[in-house]
Amino acid sequence: MDVDVVNMFVLAGGTLVIPILAFFASFYMWPAAIIHVYNWYWRRRLGLQVVYSENRGYRFCYSYRGKPGPGRPSILMLHGFSANKDMWLPVAKFLPKHQHLLCVDMPGHEGTSRTDARDYSIEGQVKRIRQFVESVRLTKRPFHLVGTSMGGNVAGVYAARYPNDLCSVTLICPAGLPNESPFVERLRELEKDQELSGSLDPQGIPLIPSTPEEMEDMLKLCSFVRFKIPQQILQGLVDVRVPNNDFYRELFMEIVGEKSRHSLHENMHLITVPTQVIWGKHDQVVDVSGSSMLKEAVSGCQVDLLDNCGHSVVMERPRKTAQLIMDFINNQHNTGSGNSKKLS
C-alpha cells in the first residue's frame, strides 16, 4: 500500500486530511477551517502556487509548479466530480520537482467560474478546458493530459477532439462508459423510487453527502482501503461541501444525462494519441471492465490495473500512480512515439 501512516492522505471531494488534525480541530479551529489550512500547507510544501487566468469573461483557478522545458511535456491534471485541484496533492508529492505541472479546477468547482448547465455537460467541460489550455498557452507544445473519473471522461473526449494538443493521455478510472457497478445499481434503485416523476431524485445521490454518516459511506464506496477518520474531520469535510451541494446535484444530473453518460464510449474510437489507462481492480463506482473496452477500442492502449485499490486511485495509490504516469511519459519520449510530435 502507498498509505503513509505519518502523512496519511484521505480524499473526500478533493480534500486532504490526516487523523492527527482532529486534535487541533477540537481545540483550535473549526473543522472546515483546518481542512483549508491543511491543503494550503501541502501546496506550499510541494511548491505549488495558486493563480487565476481570465479568458473571455471566464475565470479559471489552477495550481502549478515548474516551467515548460525541452524534452519533457507539461502535465495537465483534471479532477473528478465534486473535487478540486487539491485532490492531486498526494500524486504531486511523488512527481519530479522540476516537472511542469498544472492542476485546474474544473468548470464550476472551487475557484473556477460557475455558470450554467451548458458548461457542465462533458462536451461543455471539454470546451472550457480547451479554453483554459489556450489561456495559459499550453498549445505551444504538445502536453500530457491526465484525468480521473469525471475528469477522465473529459480527458478522453478532449483527446478525441484535440489530438494535436497532446503528446499522450492518462485516463484513471474514467467515467463515460456503459459498464455496470454497485454505484450504477444504486442509481437504478433511486430511479425506480421515482417512477412517478420519471427522474432521479438528486437528494439521494451517494456521492453528495450532507452528514458525517453519509460522508463515511461515500468514502467506503470510493475506496478499497478502509481509513479510520475522526468525527471532527468527517464533519469538516461535510462543512466544506454542503454549501456547494446544489451545484453538485445540478452537475451530477447533467453528466449522467443522455448527452453525457456515455461520452467517452461514443468518442474512444477517435482517440489516436498514446493512451494509458489506470484502474483500481475493486472500483465500485466505475467498474474496472471499462479498461477492456478502452484497450479494445484505442490502438496501443496501455492498461495498468492496481490490486487492493478502489475508485480513489490518487488517494489509495499516489506513489504508484505517479510512477506509472512518469514511466509512460518517459517511454513515449524515449521511443519517439506520440505521433512524432516534438516536445521542444
Buried (B, 14 or more C-beta within 10 A) or exposed (E): EBBEEEEBBBBBBBBBBBBEBBEBBEEEBEBBBBBBBBBEEBBEEBEBEBEEBEBEEBBBBBBBBBEBBEEBBBBBBBBBBBBBBBBBBBBBBBBEEEBBBBBBBBBBBBBBBBBEEEBBBBBBBBBBBBBBBBBBEBBEBBBBBBBBBBBBBBBBBBBBBBBEBBBBBBBBBBBBBEBEBEBBEBBEEBBEEEEEEEEBEBEBBBBBBEEBEBBBEBBBBBBBBEBEBBBBBBBBBBBBBBEBBEBBBBBBBBBBBEEBBBBBBBBBEBBBBBBBBBBBEBBBBBBBBBBBBBBEBBEEBBBBEBEEBBBBBBBBBBBBBBBBBBEBBEBBBEEEBBBEBEBE
